[in-house]
């Protein structure tokens, strides 16, 4: 798979007794954490950073650092490959964002399953049902941090697990493209073609 397509593929991942209807707690914490995404294609290891709704994800892919930056406040997504001196800007309201578990899962019906302790954190376990009727689960702290998400469909189940959680303000500069690096805007039509190509593989 070409480098750009693999980069976009990773961006698609970054799932969502008696139970009571409930909403996820609002994310009020700024933090960083290690993240592992487990899929049928293999595991993706990364480090994530959150602050004020902004998200940065760093990973190694094909021997190079890959960075995705989600900026809801600016309605855009940045994909950065530092070794290539390349940054791409994608529109926020597109299929990339729609597939991002942490954004789409908040629109699904939820039920509280119970309270648990995970990695020393008190979390609430939620049962989540997507529009297709598929069921997943999410473990969320009181201040809105997703420590674990698992779900999918009958053919494939994905898991997102976070660890080494460190709360605190994040440097605003990490949510921007590196200073002096040109940013190329990507046509949404090109994104759609890439997505269709990846689905066919």
C-alpha positions, 0 to 999 in steps of 0.5 A, a space after each residue: 500500500 502506498 505511503 499516503 494510503 497507509 497514513 490515511 488508513 491509520 487515521 481511519 482507526 485512530 469503536 467505538 444485568 439491568 442497564 440505565 441509559 447514559 451519556 459519556 462524561 464530557 472530556 475535561 482532562 488534558 492528557 497524553 497516553 500510550 495507545 495500541 490499536 489491535 486489528 485483524 491487520 495487526 497492531 498499531 502502537 502510538 502516543 496520543 495527546 489531548 488538550 481542549 478538544 485537540 488531538 495529536 497521534 504519533 506513530 512509526 510507519 514504514 520506518 518513519 514518524 507519522 503524525 495526525 493532528 485533529 483540530 475540531 476548532 479549526 475544522 481540519 485534520 493535519 497529517 505530517 511526515 517530518 522526515 519527508 518535510 510533508 504536511 497535508 490538510 484534510 477537511 474535518 467533516 469527511 469520512 476520516 473523522 466519521 470513522 474515528 471512534 472517539 468522535 462517532 461513538 459519542 453519537 451512539 446510544 449508550 448504557 451503563 454496565 457497571 464500575 471497574 478499576 482499570 490501570 488504577 483508574 476508576 472507570 465506568 463501563 458502557 455498552 454501545 450500540 451502533 446504527 447497524 445494531 453491532 454492540 461494543 464497549 467503552 471504559 471511560 474515566 470520570 473526566 472523560 478519558 477513554 481508556 479502552 474501546 472494543 467493538 466491530 461487527 461479526 467479521 472483525 473486532 477492533 480494540 483500542 487500549 490506552 496506558 501510561 496516562 499522564 494528565 496535564 496541559 499540553 504544549 499548544 505547538 504540538 497541535 500545529 504543523 512544524 514551523 516553516 513546513 508547507 501544508 498541502 490541502 488534499 481534495 476530498 474527492 482524492 480522499 474518497 478514491 483512496 478510501 475506496 481503494 483501501 476497502 478493495 484491498 
